[in-house]
Amino acid sequence: MTDYDLPAAPHERTPLLIRRCLAYVCACLRKAHEHFGDTQVKAYVSLSFADTEEALLTSNVTFCTPLPDVRPYIPDVEAVTGAAVAEITLEDCSAWA
């Protein structure tokens, strides 16, 4: 998603985009817990520059639940290059509240 309502300059855009992503992620993880009792859902937030002429910093958010015998969404988050990626759990959100 490219948030066109945010400033284009990276030093202004980055903190706003990250705050927006984290607020969205934590709200969704809390709702998954409240409505479904699911505490295993993980959110993956990635930040990278769009492959467009403007090259705006963009974000993607993906949710998944780890399942036995199924490869993780991102097996080694620390090894990702070309983007900043965070794996976030409900427990992480509780620590930030």
C-alpha positions in Angstrom: 0.0 0.0 0.0 1.3 3.4 -0.8 -0.1 6.0 1.6 -0.3 9.0 -0.6 -1.8 11.1 2.3 1.6 11.1 4.0 4.5 13.4 3.2 6.9 12.2 0.6 10.2 13.1 2.3 11.5 10.0 4.0 12.5 11.7 7.3 8.9 12.9 7.7 7.2 9.9 6.1 8.9 7.0 8.0 7.8 7.6 11.6 4.2 8.3 10.4 4.1 5.2 8.3 5.6 3.0 11.0 3.1 4.3 13.6 0.2 3.7 11.2 1.4 0.1 10.5 1.9 -0.7 14.2 -1.5 0.7 15.2 -3.2 -1.3 12.5 -1.3 -4.5 13.3 -2.0 -4.3 17.1 -5.7 -3.5 16.5 -6.0 -6.6 14.3 -4.1 -8.9 16.6 -6.2 -7.8 19.6 -9.4 -8.4 17.6 -8.2 -11.9 16.5 -7.7 -12.6 20.2 -11.0 -11.1 21.3 -13.2 -12.7 18.6 -11.4 -16.0 17.9 -9.2 -16.6 21.0 -6.2 -16.8 18.7 -3.0 -15.7 20.3 -0.7 -17.4 17.7 -1.4 -15.0 14.8 1.7 -13.2 13.7 1.9 -10.0 11.7 4.7 -9.2 9.3 5.3 -5.5 8.5 7.7 -4.7 5.7 8.9 -1.3 4.6 10.6 -0.6 1.3 10.8 1.9 -1.4 8.2 1.5 -4.2 9.4 0.6 -7.6 7.9 3.7 -9.1 9.2 7.0 -10.3 8.4 8.6 -7.0 10.1 5.8 -5.0 8.0 6.5 -2.0 8.6 4.5 1.2 5.7 1.9 1.3 4.5 -0.7 3.7 2.9 -4.1 3.5 1.2 -6.0 6.3 0.6 -9.7 6.2 -1.1 -11.8 8.9 -0.7 -15.6 9.3 -0.9 -18.3 12.0 2.0 -20.7 12.2 0.8 -24.3 11.6 2.6 -27.5 12.2 4.4 -29.0 9.2 3.9 -25.8 7.2 6.8 -23.6 6.2 6.8 -20.2 8.1 5.7 -17.2 6.1 9.3 -15.8 6.4 11.6 -18.5 7.7 14.4 -16.2 8.7 13.3 -12.6 9.2 16.8 -11.6 10.1 18.1 -12.7 6.7 15.7 -10.5 4.7 17.5 -7.9 2.5 16.0 -5.2 0.4 13.4 -4.3 2.9 12.9 -3.8 6.6 10.7 -6.6 8.1 9.3 -7.0 11.5 7.5 -10.1 12.9 4.9 -8.9 15.5 2.8 -10.9 18.0 0.0 -10.0 20.4 2.6 -10.2 23.2 4.6 -7.5 21.4 1.6 -5.2 21.3 0.9 -5.7 25.0 4.4 -4.6 25.8 3.9 -1.4 23.9 0.5 -0.5 25.5 
